[in-house]
């Protein structure tokens, strides 16, 4: 089955916002096994909407429209749809009750214009919007289904996932597709491929497919399969995952889009232990990742961000002559930083970063991208060297990811936890 | 004049990458005074490419195509274009020399397949690619110009800005459009509007237009005007900016997309002074913003990121009984954190953040979004309270921006600098 995504509104056409809705919908459709034929961004006019619908009906079986349903622009888009589907209007009582309740609960009298939000083309079926007043709408003409949703991302996502997907699967008789995503860090796409190609071959027998999805220093491995009549797909997937994990156990940290910083936080919280950071080259980004997890104050005590050498000495107690002799980017300084942070912030673990993020500051001996990461735990302290590229922003992110991966392994080692102990098997 | 942007390739259709190229091109075209009629993302097949071209020739006068010119996919797209334009092939000597030089300079023998990169449809004009081997191509059919560019963002951007824009302006007889963008922080779109509406009215006389471009805690004000024959446009723009600045001097920090963290860094570096941060609720994000500026180690010494209360006491010397009595989110703690960081890291200035980022941790007295920012300078220390919303990620970013804005003002005050002293007037 082929689909088209149509984004309605001028914000994208003037380059004011980036179209993230379409990327999200495309990934969702792809995961459902629906091929996205094309994505159109068009203007919020009846003419442009009609043209897009005309051009779609013979080309695709599913059209997903987003945007153009805000309170001020409501009339044009809905009217354009009613027009094209040659439909009368009806008042949807559920939407009306929702809009009335919205105003009543705030003690505000409802402006008459908001009554219009409950007015919808009579030929459409309503897709309930749990998070806003503009409902989703489901139309059918010829062999094509047309779905209109508001452009506000969290409203659109909820309507699509909760309301549209079940109907799409049922009405368009899609085979239900099942996915499992394995999250890896610390290995590139091609190196992964070399290791797991024989295993990948074994997927064919069960008609399972594998996708490599690299993004920003991580590679996600997504296994997909259609639900077979014997419903054994879940077991087969589980078996294949069990065969895969031992091959790449050094790199796997979780399933299904769980973030590495969430995994680290989850393990630390479950062990009732704490961590501190001592950052130089990552410049606060590692702390930012850790504290972006809500509830991180339970296990994260803080960071000594020692950008300047004298800060390393004064705040973390790094020996001045170590820096003089070996330089700030060195194994010994990384170790002293981690030890210093663990002591200063009185935590169970500490992690340090020191390196040349670039684009300047590299030398022959320590080129841009040279990074040392230090790890201090109750039983030991050590540091590892990494060579990143020469792109400042990417180096910072990659270093932070490597640091989190090392922390995860050290916390597991210290607490004698196996990969199986810490993975969330059903993280959907 | 109307334009269409066409993105060729499957990465966007499967949702693997977000289409940032189109947003960039749309903003550029908009700035040139060209209206973007629509944006299409299509598959990398001759059929899809031909259909998009067929649908475009009668609808728009300019088609910008990106993608589908990588070394492995070269043949399909270029062949599809040659086909549609009914063109023979030619070898472009400049492109050939460039490809040969690329391999020679690395001492690698050139694979025969790379010769194909110099093969282009004979009806096209070449747009030189300074950063890669696949050239841009300029076609004309009927009244429509078609430009094909590689999808790699920095290659595409250079080809478009340096090669395509001058030709578009010349061949399509566009009036040259002039812009000036004023960057503001700390005031919303509607409040800005209330202040500057009378001034905005005065733009009409000169046929100047104003756009409010809000994004992530900032509002950019963009003034646009067409170059008039008397070439007075630059002077008129300058005069209008001079009239505007005094009205909103509390919020203006720069021109033309300069970042607030760059401005702060520029001012500190020019005064040969240093700064430290003491972060709690921003969790490292403020440090990350400051250190994302290359060269920041010249003025930034580091941060004490004291997430836990005992870290505030042990690292920054905040008094334990102050926290007990007033809570960690308080004016007094913000002040003690800023003073502590300035002393600990031996800097001229320090800035601190302490607040309830959310989504949890709020109380009736201090709801989610309550933030104190402290500023310490050689002559004084003070703290200001801000009320953010209840979205964790946005609160963190907004707090960091407010903190940078306060730092900018304090450094200027301490060094007796006026806004005029620190603005980069010609930042294009």
Interface residues (C-beta under 8 A of the other chain):
Chain A: X12 X13 X14 X15 X16 X17 X18 X19 X20 X22 X23 X24 X25 X26 X27 X28 X29 X30 X35 X36 X37 X38 X39 X40 X41 X42 X43 X48 X55 X213 X276 X277 X279 X283 X284 X285 X286 X287 X288 X290 X291 X292 X294 X295 X296 X297 X300 X301 X302 X303 X304 X305 X306 X307 X308 X310 X311 X314 X315 X344 X345 X346 X358 X359 X360 X361 X392 X393 X396
Chain B: X12 X13 X14 X15 X16 X17 X18 X19 X20 X22 X23 X24 X25 X26 X27 X28 X29 X30 X35 X36 X37 X38 X39 X40 X41 X42 X43 X48 X55 X213 X276 X277 X279 X283 X284 X285 X286 X287 X288 X290 X291 X292 X294 X295 X296 X297 X300 X301 X302 X303 X304 X305 X306 X307 X308 X310 X311 X314 X315 X344 X345 X346 X358 X359 X360 X361 X392 X393 X396
